[in-house]
Amino acid sequence: MSTTESSGRSADKDPRQQVDRLLSGLRWRRLEEPLGFIKVLQWLFAIFAFGCCGSYSGETGATVRCNNEAKDMSSILVLFGYPFRLNRVQYEMPLCDEESTSKTLNLMGDFSAPAEFFVTLGIFSFFYTMAALILYLRFHNLYTKNKRFPLVDFCVTVSFTFFWLVAAAAWGKGLTDVKGATRPSSLIAAMSVCHGDEAVCSAGATPSMGLANISVLFGFINFFLWAGNCWFVFKETPWHGQGQGQDQDQDQDQDQDASKESAAEQGAVEKQ
């Protein structure tokens, strides 16, 4: 019994010891440095960006009142959201004819390309910053000794900076088009029953775009974070060291030239 109990206790302690070793190996002070602190901000704002865009849903609508007394006023409520393929969103348009009751219509436009690109970039940024934080906190010696890791990190950081600028601008333009396509006035303009004298149409629920607007804001914040991080990552690359070495060599050459000129001047003075 004692051997089984001891083996059970050792088995229970092994996972805990492994977790303790992993946590003890993390250098949390690296988060106080700009390189680690900015990566934490990139990780958080990437979650905010693709979360706000991917979880958005809104509704728009209108009301149609037929001049025919046989039919009552009917309200139209249209739900839409990510990935904003509005041309697949259907709604029923009431008809004021006595023979037919309604007709199925679709919203106008497909704005899934900029929205999906924005969300995909946010997800890739989330995973990359998480992997970079693990490498920076747990294997920092490998990051500093192997010069390939800073170079790869710098190239990836520059690429993400460019992609965030493109994604935020494209999604901002796409969101403007989504707003135009989902206005109640656009809904009324697309219904043929509202163009004649058979019915009176009025605007219904106006979609709230607050969460979508915040996602665009987070996109540009991510761009500025990645752009600012380019300098701190560049300082870890050997390119930065080469630039400093060349400056030091130039300073040494200038000092040597100055010392030679001063020695020559002193020799001329002594001869005089």
Order of alpha helices (4+ residues) and beta strands (2+ residues): alpha-alpha-beta-beta-beta-beta-alpha-alpha-alpha-alpha-beta-alpha-alpha
